Amino acid sequence: MDTLTQVEKLISSFKDEELTIFREWFYKFDNQKWDEKLAGDIEAGKLDNIADGALDQFLTGKAKSV
């Protein structure tokens, strides 16, 4: 049995209270991983084209207010 299958089996056996605690933990864990990935992408310049395009639209008056 692979690790993911073991984890799925374990999680499916959680009682309601354990599942609630797990959800809260995983939500925080997942958000932290997302933040780390985003920070790495920003540092690597992977979002520069998007930022430059948005700034260009703003400076040329092509941006719309929301």
PDB file of N, H, CA, C and O in Angstrom:
ATOM      1  N   MET A   1       0.850  -1.179   0.000  1.00  0.00           N
ATOM      2  CA  MET A   1       0.000   0.000   0.000  1.00  0.00           C
ATOM      3  C   MET A   1       0.896   1.243   0.000  1.00  0.00           C
ATOM      4  O   MET A   1       1.799   1.371   0.826  1.00  0.00           O
ATOM      5  N   ASP A   2       0.632   2.147  -0.933  1.00  0.00           N
ATOM      6  H   ASP A   2      -0.102   2.044  -1.604  1.00  0.00           H
ATOM      7  CA  ASP A   2       1.453   3.351  -0.984  1.00  0.00           C
ATOM      8  C   ASP A   2       1.049   4.342   0.104  1.00  0.00           C
ATOM      9  O   ASP A   2       0.001   4.209   0.736  1.00  0.00           O
ATOM     10  N   THR A   3       1.904   5.329   0.301  1.00  0.00           N
ATOM     11  H   THR A   3       2.755   5.437  -0.212  1.00  0.00           H
ATOM     12  CA  THR A   3       1.712   6.290   1.391  1.00  0.00           C
ATOM     13  C   THR A   3       0.398   7.045   1.271  1.00  0.00           C
ATOM     14  O   THR A   3      -0.313   7.211   2.262  1.00  0.00           O
ATOM     15  N   LEU A   4       0.066   7.505   0.067  1.00  0.00           N
ATOM     16  H   LEU A   4       0.643   7.370  -0.738  1.00  0.00           H
ATOM     17  CA  LEU A   4      -1.169   8.272  -0.103  1.00  0.00           C
ATOM     18  C   LEU A   4      -2.390   7.425   0.252  1.00  0.00           C
ATOM     19  O   LEU A   4      -3.318   7.915   0.895  1.00  0.00           O
ATOM     20  N   THR A   5      -2.393   6.195  -0.152  1.00  0.00           N
ATOM     21  H   THR A   5      -1.639   5.798  -0.674  1.00  0.00           H
ATOM     22  CA  THR A   5      -3.499   5.304   0.189  1.00  0.00           C
ATOM     23  C   THR A   5      -3.591   5.104   1.689  1.00  0.00           C
ATOM     24  O   THR A   5      -4.690   5.051   2.243  1.00  0.00           O
ATOM     25  N   GLN A   6      -2.461   4.993   2.345  1.00  0.00           N
ATOM     26  H   GLN A   6      -1.569   5.036   1.895  1.00  0.00           H
ATOM     27  CA  GLN A   6      -2.451   4.852   3.805  1.00  0.00           C
ATOM     28  C   GLN A   6      -3.016   6.099   4.477  1.00  0.00           C
ATOM     29  O   GLN A   6      -3.788   6.003   5.431  1.00  0.00           O
ATOM     30  N   VAL A   7      -2.630   7.264   3.977  1.00  0.00           N
ATOM     31  H   VAL A   7      -2.003   7.343   3.202  1.00  0.00           H
ATOM     32  CA  VAL A   7      -3.126   8.524   4.540  1.00  0.00           C
ATOM     33  C   VAL A   7      -4.629   8.642   4.329  1.00  0.00           C
ATOM     34  O   VAL A   7      -5.363   9.014   5.244  1.00  0.00           O
ATOM     35  N   GLU A   8      -5.084   8.325   3.123  1.00  0.00           N
ATOM     36  H   GLU A   8      -4.487   8.023   2.379  1.00  0.00           H
ATOM     37  CA  GLU A   8      -6.523   8.382   2.839  1.00  0.00           C
ATOM     38  C   GLU A   8      -7.300   7.453   3.772  1.00  0.00           C
ATOM     39  O   GLU A   8      -8.346   7.826   4.304  1.00  0.00           O
ATOM     40  N   LYS A   9      -6.785   6.258   3.962  1.00  0.00           N
ATOM     41  H   LYS A   9      -5.936   5.955   3.530  1.00  0.00           H
ATOM     42  CA  LYS A   9      -7.449   5.294   4.844  1.00  0.00           C
ATOM     43  C   LYS A   9      -7.488   5.813   6.280  1.00  0.00           C
ATOM     44  O   LYS A   9      -8.506   5.689   6.961  1.00  0.00           O
ATOM     45  N   LEU A  10      -6.387   6.389   6.733  1.00  0.00           N
ATOM     46  H   LEU A  10      -5.560   6.490   6.180  1.00  0.00           H
ATOM     47  CA  LEU A  10      -6.329   6.931   8.084  1.00  0.00           C
ATOM     48  C   LEU A  10      -7.311   8.085   8.260  1.00  0.00           C
ATOM     49  O   LEU A  10      -8.058   8.127   9.238  1.00  0.00           O
ATOM     50  N   ILE A  11      -7.307   9.019   7.316  1.00  0.00           N
ATOM     51  H   ILE A  11      -6.700   8.985   6.522  1.00  0.00           H
ATOM     52  CA  ILE A  11      -8.195  10.175   7.414  1.00  0.00           C
ATOM     53  C   ILE A  11      -9.660   9.734   7.384  1.00  0.00           C
ATOM     54  O   ILE A  11     -10.490  10.282   8.110  1.00  0.00           O
ATOM     55  N   SER A  12      -9.972   8.760   6.557  1.00  0.00           N
ATOM     56  H   SER A  12      -9.298   8.316   5.967  1.00  0.00           H
ATOM     57  CA  SER A  12     -11.365   8.314   6.480  1.00  0.00           C
ATOM     58  C   SER A  12     -11.828   7.644   7.770  1.00  0.00           C
ATOM     59  O   SER A  12     -13.029   7.481   7.986  1.00  0.00           O
ATOM     60  N   SER A  13     -10.894   7.258   8.620  1.00  0.00           N
ATOM     61  H   SER A  13      -9.918   7.390   8.444  1.00  0.00           H
ATOM     62  CA  SER A  13     -11.266   6.633   9.896  1.00  0.00           C
ATOM     63  C   SER A  13     -11.420   7.654  11.026  1.00  0.00           C
ATOM     64  O   SER A  13     -11.808   7.290  12.136  1.00  0.00           O
ATOM     65  N   PHE A  14     -11.120   8.930  10.755  1.00  0.00           N
ATOM     66  H   PHE A  14     -10.805   9.226   9.853  1.00  0.00           H
ATOM     67  CA  PHE A  14     -11.211   9.960  11.790  1.00  0.00           C
ATOM     68  C   PHE A  14     -12.638  10.114  12.287  1.00  0.00           C
ATOM     69  O   PHE A  14     -13.597  10.016  11.520  1.00  0.00           O
ATOM     70  N   LYS A  15     -12.759  10.357  13.578  1.00  0.00           N
ATOM     71  H   LYS A  15     -11.980  10.437  14.201  1.00  0.00           H
ATOM     72  CA  LYS A  15     -14.044  10.742  14.161  1.00  0.00           C
ATOM     73  C   LYS A  15     -14.270  12.209  13.826  1.00  0.00           C
ATOM     74  O   LYS A  15     -13.343  12.897  13.396  1.00  0.00           O
ATOM     75  N   ASP A  16     -15.487  12.692  14.019  1.00  0.00           N
ATOM     76  H   ASP A  16     -16.239  12.133  14.368  1.00  0.00           H
ATOM     77  CA  ASP A  16     -15.834  14.065  13.646  1.00  0.00           C
ATOM     78  C   ASP A  16     -14.882  15.088  14.248  1.00  0.00           C
ATOM     79  O   ASP A  16     -14.416  15.985  13.544  1.00  0.00           O
ATOM     80  N   GLU A  17     -14.588  14.970  15.531  1.00  0.00           N
ATOM     81  H   GLU A  17     -14.967  14.242  16.103  1.00  0.00           H
ATOM     82  CA  GLU A  17     -13.713  15.936  16.194  1.00  0.00           C
ATOM     83  C   GLU A  17     -12.297  15.892  15.606  1.00  0.00           C
ATOM     84  O   GLU A  17     -11.671  16.931  15.396  1.00  0.00           O
ATOM     85  N   GLU A  18     -11.809  14.698  15.346  1.00  0.00           N
ATOM     86  H   GLU A  18     -12.318  13.854  15.516  1.00  0.00           H
ATOM     87  CA  GLU A  18     -10.470  14.550  14.750  1.00  0.00           C
ATOM     88  C   GLU A  18     -10.439  15.135  13.347  1.00  0.00           C
ATOM     89  O   GLU A  18      -9.456  15.757  12.945  1.00  0.00           O
ATOM     90  N   LEU A  19     -11.522  14.932  12.605  1.00  0.00           N
ATOM     91  H   LEU A  19     -12.321  14.427  12.931  1.00  0.00           H
ATOM     92  CA  LEU A  19     -11.595  15.471  11.247  1.00  0.00           C
ATOM     93  C   LEU A  19     -11.608  16.995  11.266  1.00  0.00           C
ATOM     94  O   LEU A  19     -10.993  17.631  10.410  1.00  0.00           O
ATOM     95  N   THR A  20     -12.294  17.574  12.219  1.00  0.00           N
ATOM     96  H   THR A  20     -12.794  17.057  12.914  1.00  0.00           H
ATOM     97  CA  THR A  20     -12.319  19.031  12.364  1.00  0.00           C
ATOM     98  C   THR A  20     -10.922  19.564  12.666  1.00  0.00           C
ATOM     99  O   THR A  20     -10.489  20.552  12.072  1.00  0.00           O
ATOM    100  N   ILE A  21     -10.230  18.922  13.574  1.00  0.00           N
ATOM    101  H   ILE A  21     -10.582  18.119  14.057  1.00  0.00           H
ATOM    102  CA  ILE A  21      -8.869  19.326  13.925  1.00  0.00           C
ATOM    103  C   ILE A  21      -7.943  19.173  12.718  1.00  0.00           C
ATOM    104  O   ILE A  21      -7.114  20.042  12.447  1.00  0.00           O
ATOM    105  N   PHE A  22      -8.090  18.065  12.000  1.00  0.00           N
ATOM    106  H   PHE A  22      -8.763  17.358  12.220  1.00  0.00           H
ATOM    107  CA  PHE A  22      -7.264  17.840  10.809  1.00  0.00           C
ATOM    108  C   PHE A  22      -7.521  18.901   9.753  1.00  0.00           C
ATOM    109  O   PHE A  22      -6.582  19.432   9.160  1.00  0.00           O
ATOM    110  N   ARG A  23      -8.798  19.213   9.517  1.00  0.00           N
ATOM    111  H   ARG A  23      -9.560  18.782   9.999  1.00  0.00           H
ATOM    112  CA  ARG A  23      -9.132  20.236   8.512  1.00  0.00           C
ATOM    113  C   ARG A  23      -8.471  21.567   8.846  1.00  0.00           C
ATOM    114  O   ARG A  23      -7.892  22.221   7.978  1.00  0.00           O
ATOM    115  N   GLU A  24      -8.563  21.958  10.115  1.00  0.00           N
ATOM    116  H   GLU A  24      -9.033  21.426  10.820  1.00  0.00           H
ATOM    117  CA  GLU A  24      -7.949  23.226  10.536  1.00  0.00           C
ATOM    118  C   GLU A  24      -6.439  23.191  10.338  1.00  0.00           C
ATOM    119  O   GLU A  24      -5.848  24.152   9.846  1.00  0.00           O
ATOM    120  N   TRP A  25      -5.821  22.087  10.722  1.00  0.00           N
ATOM    121  H   TRP A  25      -6.301  21.306  11.122  1.00  0.00           H
ATOM    122  CA  TRP A  25      -4.372  21.951  10.535  1.00  0.00           C
ATOM    123  C   TRP A  25      -4.018  21.992   9.064  1.00  0.00           C
ATOM    124  O   TRP A  25      -3.096  22.703   8.666  1.00  0.00           O
ATOM    125  N   PHE A  26      -4.749  21.228   8.243  1.00  0.00           N
ATOM    126  H   PHE A  26      -5.498  20.650   8.567  1.00  0.00           H
ATOM    127  CA  PHE A  26      -4.415  21.159   6.823  1.00  0.00           C
ATOM    128  C   PHE A  26      -4.634  22.494   6.131  1.00  0.00           C
ATOM    129  O   PHE A  26      -3.859  22.862   5.248  1.00  0.00           O
ATOM    130  N   TYR A  27      -5.665  23.220   6.512  1.00  0.00           N
ATOM    131  H   TYR A  27      -6.294  22.921   7.229  1.00  0.00           H
ATOM    132  CA  TYR A  27      -5.926  24.541   5.952  1.00  0.00           C
ATOM    133  C   TYR A  27      -4.717  25.455   6.180  1.00  0.00           C
ATOM    134  O   TYR A  27      -4.254  26.125   5.258  1.00  0.00           O
ATOM    135  N   LYS A  28      -4.219  25.474   7.404  1.00  0.00           N
ATOM    136  H   LYS A  28      -4.596  24.929   8.154  1.00  0.00           H
ATOM    137  CA  LYS A  28      -3.045  26.297   7.727  1.00  0.00           C
ATOM    138  C   LYS A  28      -1.810  25.796   6.987  1.00  0.00           C
ATOM    139  O   LYS A  28      -1.043  26.591   6.443  1.00  0.00           O
ATOM    140  N   PHE A  29      -1.618  24.490   6.966  1.00  0.00           N
ATOM    141  H   PHE A  29      -2.241  23.844   7.408  1.00  0.00           H
ATOM    142  CA  PHE A  29      -0.483  23.880   6.278  1.00  0.00           C
ATOM    143  C   PHE A  29      -0.500  24.210   4.785  1.00  0.00           C
ATOM    144  O   PHE A  29       0.516  24.618   4.221  1.00  0.00           O
ATOM    145  N   ASP A  30      -1.658  24.032   4.150  1.00  0.00           N
ATOM    146  H   ASP A  30      -2.484  23.701   4.608  1.00  0.00           H
ATOM    147  CA  ASP A  30      -1.794  24.281   2.721  1.00  0.00           C
ATOM    148  C   ASP A  30      -1.553  25.759   2.389  1.00  0.00           C
ATOM    149  O   ASP A  30      -0.888  26.078   1.403  1.00  0.00           O
ATOM    150  N   ASN A  31      -2.090  26.644   3.209  1.00  0.00           N
ATOM    151  H   ASN A  31      -2.630  26.384   4.010  1.00  0.00           H
ATOM    152  CA  ASN A  31      -1.872  28.077   2.991  1.00  0.00           C
ATOM    153  C   ASN A  31      -0.403  28.455   3.126  1.00  0.00           C
ATOM    154  O   ASN A  31       0.101  29.275   2.358  1.00  0.00           O
ATOM    155  N   GLN A  32       0.283  27.865   4.093  1.00  0.00           N
ATOM    156  H   GLN A  32      -0.127  27.200   4.717  1.00  0.00           H
ATOM    157  CA  GLN A  32       1.710  28.138   4.276  1.00  0.00           C
ATOM    158  C   GLN A  32       2.502  27.675   3.056  1.00  0.00           C
ATOM    159  O   GLN A  32       3.393  28.381   2.584  1.00  0.00           O
ATOM    160  N   LYS A  33       2.176  26.487   2.547  1.00  0.00           N
ATOM    161  H   LYS A  33       1.452  25.913   2.931  1.00  0.00           H
ATOM    162  CA  LYS A  33       2.856  25.964   1.351  1.00  0.00           C
ATOM    163  C   LYS A  33       2.598  26.868   0.159  1.00  0.00           C
ATOM    164  O   LYS A  33       3.509  27.139  -0.623  1.00  0.00           O
ATOM    165  N   TRP A  34       1.351  27.342   0.009  1.00  0.00           N
ATOM    166  H   TRP A  34       0.611  27.122   0.645  1.00  0.00           H
ATOM    167  CA  TRP A  34       1.001  28.249  -1.086  1.00  0.00           C
ATOM    168  C   TRP A  34       1.807  29.548  -0.965  1.00  0.00           C
ATOM    169  O   TRP A  34       2.358  30.031  -1.954  1.00  0.00           O
ATOM    170  N   ASP A  35       1.875  30.107   0.237  1.00  0.00           N
ATOM    171  H   ASP A  35       1.428  29.714   1.041  1.00  0.00           H
ATOM    172  CA  ASP A  35       2.632  31.332   0.457  1.00  0.00           C
ATOM    173  C   ASP A  35       4.108  31.146   0.106  1.00  0.00           C
ATOM    174  O   ASP A  35       4.719  32.017  -0.514  1.00  0.00           O
ATOM    175  N   GLU A  36       4.674  30.008   0.505  1.00  0.00           N
ATOM    176  H   GLU A  36       4.177  29.301   1.008  1.00  0.00           H
ATOM    177  CA  GLU A  36       6.077  29.726   0.196  1.00  0.00           C
ATOM    178  C   GLU A  36       6.296  29.607  -1.311  1.00  0.00           C
ATOM    179  O   GLU A  36       7.285  30.123  -1.832  1.00  0.00           O
ATOM    180  N   LYS A  37       5.387  28.935  -2.016  1.00  0.00           N
ATOM    181  H   LYS A  37       4.583  28.516  -1.592  1.00  0.00           H
ATOM    182  CA  LYS A  37       5.496  28.774  -3.467  1.00  0.00           C
ATOM    183  C   LYS A  37       5.384  30.131  -4.147  1.00  0.00           C
ATOM    184  O   LYS A  37       6.168  30.447  -5.043  1.00  0.00           O
ATOM    185  N   LEU A  38       4.414  30.932  -3.725  1.00  0.00           N
ATOM    186  H   LEU A  38       3.778  30.675  -2.997  1.00  0.00           H
ATOM    187  CA  LEU A  38       4.226  32.259  -4.312  1.00  0.00           C
ATOM    188  C   LEU A  38       5.454  33.135  -4.079  1.00  0.00           C
ATOM    189  O   LEU A  38       5.910  33.822  -4.993  1.00  0.00           O
ATOM    190  N   ALA A  39       5.987  33.115  -2.866  1.00  0.00           N
ATOM    191  H   ALA A  39       5.617  32.557  -2.123  1.00  0.00           H
ATOM    192  CA  ALA A  39       7.184  33.908  -2.562  1.00  0.00           C
ATOM    193  C   ALA A  39       8.358  33.464  -3.424  1.00  0.00           C
ATOM    194  O   ALA A  39       9.123  34.295  -3.914  1.00  0.00           O
ATOM    195  N   GLY A  40       8.501  32.162  -3.608  1.00  0.00           N
ATOM    196  H   GLY A  40       7.880  31.486  -3.210  1.00  0.00           H
ATOM    197  CA  GLY A  40       9.573  31.645  -4.461  1.00  0.00           C
ATOM    198  C   GLY A  40       9.399  32.067  -5.909  1.00  0.00           C
ATOM    199  O   GLY A  40      10.369  32.427  -6.576  1.00  0.00           O
ATOM    200  N   ASP A  41       8.162  32.021  -6.397  1.00  0.00           N
ATOM    201  H   ASP A  41       7.374  31.728  -5.855  1.00  0.00           H
ATOM    202  CA  ASP A  41       7.884  32.442  -7.777  1.00  0.00           C
ATOM    203  C   ASP A  41       8.157  33.929  -7.954  1.00  0.00           C
ATOM    204  O   ASP A  41       8.690  34.341  -8.985  1.00  0.00           O
ATOM    205  N   ILE A  42       7.799  34.734  -6.968  1.00  0.00           N
ATOM    206  H   ILE A  42       7.366  34.399  -6.131  1.00  0.00           H
ATOM    207  CA  ILE A  42       8.059  36.175  -7.033  1.00  0.00           C
ATOM    208  C   ILE A  42       9.560  36.424  -7.051  1.00  0.00           C
ATOM    209  O   ILE A  42      10.056  37.204  -7.864  1.00  0.00           O
ATOM    210  N   GLU A  43      10.283  35.759  -6.155  1.00  0.00           N
ATOM    211  H   GLU A  43       9.880  35.125  -5.495  1.00  0.00           H
ATOM    212  CA  GLU A  43      11.730  35.935  -6.077  1.00  0.00           C
ATOM    213  C   GLU A  43      12.420  35.505  -7.371  1.00  0.00           C
ATOM    214  O   GLU A  43      13.420  36.099  -7.774  1.00  0.00           O
ATOM    215  N   ALA A  44      11.884  34.478  -8.015  1.00  0.00           N
ATOM    216  H   ALA A  44      11.072  33.996  -7.688  1.00  0.00           H
ATOM    217  CA  ALA A  44      12.475  33.968  -9.258  1.00  0.00           C
ATOM    218  C   ALA A  44      12.060  34.792 -10.471  1.00  0.00           C
ATOM    219  O   ALA A  44      12.529  34.543 -11.581  1.00  0.00           O
ATOM    220  N   GLY A  45      11.184  35.772 -10.265  1.00  0.00           N
ATOM    221  H   GLY A  45      10.803  35.975  -9.363  1.00  0.00           H
ATOM    222  CA  GLY A  45      10.771  36.635 -11.365  1.00  0.00           C
ATOM    223  C   GLY A  45       9.687  36.045 -12.239  1.00  0.00           C
ATOM    224  O   GLY A  45       9.421  36.562 -13.324  1.00  0.00           O
ATOM    225  N   LYS A  46       9.050  34.966 -11.788  1.00  0.00           N
ATOM    226  H   LYS A  46       9.266  34.546 -10.906  1.00  0.00           H
ATOM    227  CA  LYS A  46       8.052  34.292 -12.614  1.00  0.00           C
ATOM    228  C   LYS A  46       6.773  35.113 -12.802  1.00  0.00           C
ATOM    229  O   LYS A  46       5.984  34.824 -13.702  1.00  0.00           O
ATOM    230  N   LEU A  47       6.561  36.121 -11.973  1.00  0.00           N
ATOM    231  H   LEU A  47       7.201  36.356 -11.242  1.00  0.00           H
ATOM    232  CA  LEU A  47       5.355  36.940 -12.077  1.00  0.00           C
ATOM    233  C   LEU A  47       5.640  38.327 -12.636  1.00  0.00           C
ATOM    234  O   LEU A  47       4.743  39.167 -12.706  1.00  0.00           O
ATOM    235  N   ASP A  48       6.884  38.568 -13.033  1.00  0.00           N
ATOM    236  H   ASP A  48       7.612  37.885 -12.977  1.00  0.00           H
ATOM    237  CA  ASP A  48       7.266  39.897 -13.508  1.00  0.00           C
ATOM    238  C   ASP A  48       6.461  40.328 -14.731  1.00  0.00           C
ATOM    239  O   ASP A  48       6.041  41.482 -14.811  1.00  0.00           O
ATOM    240  N   ASN A  49       6.239  39.422 -15.682  1.00  0.00           N
ATOM    241  H   ASN A  49       6.580  38.484 -15.617  1.00  0.00           H
ATOM    242  CA  ASN A  49       5.488  39.788 -16.889  1.00  0.00           C
ATOM    243  C   ASN A  49       4.062  40.201 -16.557  1.00  0.00           C
ATOM    244  O   ASN A  49       3.534  41.147 -17.142  1.00  0.00           O
ATOM    245  N   ILE A  50       3.443  39.499 -15.628  1.00  0.00           N
ATOM    246  H   ILE A  50       3.872  38.731 -15.153  1.00  0.00           H
ATOM    247  CA  ILE A  50       2.075  39.846 -15.231  1.00  0.00           C
ATOM    248  C   ILE A  50       2.053  41.207 -14.549  1.00  0.00           C
ATOM    249  O   ILE A  50       1.203  42.044 -14.852  1.00  0.00           O
ATOM    250  N   ALA A  51       2.984  41.426 -13.632  1.00  0.00           N
ATOM    251  H   ALA A  51       3.674  40.746 -13.386  1.00  0.00           H
ATOM    252  CA  ALA A  51       3.048  42.711 -12.930  1.00  0.00           C
ATOM    253  C   ALA A  51       3.351  43.852 -13.892  1.00  0.00           C
ATOM    254  O   ALA A  51       2.752  44.923 -13.796  1.00  0.00           O
ATOM    255  N   ASP A  52       4.281  43.628 -14.821  1.00  0.00           N
ATOM    256  H   ASP A  52       4.768  42.758 -14.899  1.00  0.00           H
ATOM    257  CA  ASP A  52       4.625  44.665 -15.797  1.00  0.00           C
ATOM    258  C   ASP A  52       3.427  45.005 -16.677  1.00  0.00           C
ATOM    259  O   ASP A  52       3.183  46.175 -16.974  1.00  0.00           O
ATOM    260  N   GLY A  53       2.679  43.986 -17.092  1.00  0.00           N
ATOM    261  H   GLY A  53       2.877  43.035 -16.851  1.00  0.00           H
ATOM    262  CA  GLY A  53       1.496  44.221 -17.917  1.00  0.00           C
ATOM    263  C   GLY A  53       0.438  45.011 -17.173  1.00  0.00           C
ATOM    264  O   GLY A  53      -0.175  45.918 -17.736  1.00  0.00           O
ATOM    265  N   ALA A  54       0.220  44.674 -15.916  1.00  0.00           N
ATOM    266  H   ALA A  54       0.718  43.937 -15.458  1.00  0.00           H
ATOM    267  CA  ALA A  54      -0.779  45.384 -15.116  1.00  0.00           C
ATOM    268  C   ALA A  54      -0.346  46.836 -14.892  1.00  0.00           C
ATOM    269  O   ALA A  54      -1.160  47.754 -14.989  1.00  0.00           O
ATOM    270  N   LEU A  55       0.923  47.031 -14.597  1.00  0.00           N
ATOM    271  H   LEU A  55       1.584  46.285 -14.519  1.00  0.00           H
ATOM    272  CA  LEU A  55       1.427  48.383 -14.386  1.00  0.00           C
ATOM    273  C   LEU A  55       1.323  49.206 -15.667  1.00  0.00           C
ATOM    274  O   LEU A  55       0.967  50.384 -15.621  1.00  0.00           O
ATOM    275  N   ASP A  56       1.629  48.595 -16.800  1.00  0.00           N
ATOM    276  H   ASP A  56       1.918  47.638 -16.837  1.00  0.00           H
ATOM    277  CA  ASP A  56       1.524  49.276 -18.091  1.00  0.00           C
ATOM    278  C   ASP A  56       0.078  49.689 -18.364  1.00  0.00           C
ATOM    279  O   ASP A  56      -0.170  50.810 -18.808  1.00  0.00           O
ATOM    280  N   GLN A  57      -0.868  48.804 -18.106  1.00  0.00           N
ATOM    281  H   GLN A  57      -0.667  47.893 -17.745  1.00  0.00           H
ATOM    282  CA  GLN A  57      -2.279  49.147 -18.318  1.00  0.00           C
ATOM    283  C   GLN A  57      -2.706  50.282 -17.395  1.00  0.00           C
ATOM    284  O   GLN A  57      -3.468  51.160 -17.799  1.00  0.00           O
ATOM    285  N   PHE A  58      -2.219  50.264 -16.168  1.00  0.00           N
ATOM    286  H   PHE A  58      -1.600  49.551 -15.841  1.00  0.00           H
ATOM    287  CA  PHE A  58      -2.557  51.323 -15.228  1.00  0.00           C
ATOM    288  C   PHE A  58      -1.983  52.660 -15.686  1.00  0.00           C
ATOM    289  O   PHE A  58      -2.682  53.674 -15.695  1.00  0.00           O
ATOM    290  N   LEU A  59      -0.717  52.656 -16.061  1.00  0.00           N
ATOM    291  H   LEU A  59      -0.149  51.833 -16.054  1.00  0.00           H
ATOM    292  CA  LEU A  59      -0.049  53.901 -16.444  1.00  0.00           C
ATOM    293  C   LEU A  59      -0.578  54.484 -17.749  1.00  0.00           C
ATOM    294  O   LEU A  59      -0.508  55.696 -17.953  1.00  0.00           O
ATOM    295  N   THR A  60      -1.098  53.654 -18.621  1.00  0.00           N
ATOM    296  H   THR A  60      -1.155  52.670 -18.456  1.00  0.00           H
ATOM    297  CA  THR A  60      -1.645  54.144 -19.906  1.00  0.00           C
ATOM    298  C   THR A  60      -3.137  54.397 -19.824  1.00  0.00           C
ATOM    299  O   THR A  60      -3.765  54.714 -20.834  1.00  0.00           O
ATOM    300  N   GLY A  61      -3.724  54.261 -18.624  1.00  0.00           N
ATOM    301  H   GLY A  61      -3.214  54.004 -17.803  1.00  0.00           H
ATOM    302  CA  GLY A  61      -5.134  54.542 -18.445  1.00  0.00           C
ATOM    303  C   GLY A  61      -6.063  53.442 -18.950  1.00  0.00           C
ATOM    304  O   GLY A  61      -7.265  53.667 -19.086  1.00  0.00           O
ATOM    305  N   LYS A  62      -5.530  52.273 -19.225  1.00  0.00           N
ATOM    306  H   LYS A  62      -4.553  52.090 -19.115  1.00  0.00           H
ATOM    307  CA  LYS A  62      -6.355  51.174 -19.737  1.00  0.00           C
ATOM    308  C   LYS A  62      -6.933  50.303 -18.632  1.00  0.00           C
ATOM    309  O   LYS A  62      -7.758  49.429 -18.897  1.00  0.00           O
ATOM    310  N   ALA A  63      -6.508  50.534 -17.398  1.00  0.00           N
ATOM    311  H   ALA A  63      -5.837  51.245 -17.183  1.00  0.00           H
ATOM    312  CA  ALA A  63      -7.017  49.750 -16.279  1.00  0.00           C
ATOM    313  C   ALA A  63      -8.398  50.255 -15.880  1.00  0.00           C
ATOM    314  O   ALA A  63      -8.675  51.454 -15.918  1.00  0.00           O
ATOM    315  N   LYS A  64      -9.246  49.326 -15.501  1.00  0.00           N
ATOM    316  H   LYS A  64      -9.021  48.352 -15.470  1.00  0.00           H
ATOM    317  CA  LYS A  64     -10.598  49.682 -15.080  1.00  0.00           C
ATOM    318  C   LYS A  64     -10.683  49.559 -13.559  1.00  0.00           C
ATOM    319  O   LYS A  64     -10.127  48.634 -12.968  1.00  0.00           O
ATOM    320  N   SER A  65     -11.386  50.502 -12.939  1.00  0.00           N
ATOM    321  H   SER A  65     -11.838  51.254 -13.420  1.00  0.00           H
ATOM    322  CA  SER A  65     -11.571  50.387 -11.492  1.00  0.00           C
ATOM    323  C   SER A  65     -12.686  49.375 -11.224  1.00  0.00           C
ATOM    324  O   SER A  65     -13.615  49.214 -12.015  1.00  0.00           O
ATOM    325  N   VAL A  66     -12.559  48.714 -10.100  1.00  0.00           N
ATOM    326  H   VAL A  66     -11.804  48.846  -9.458  1.00  0.00           H
ATOM    327  CA  VAL A  66     -13.543  47.671  -9.770  1.00  0.00           C
ATOM    328  C   VAL A  66     -14.434  48.129  -8.659  1.00  0.00           C
ATOM    329  O   VAL A  66     -15.326  47.393  -8.239  1.00  0.00           O
TER     330      VAL A  66
END
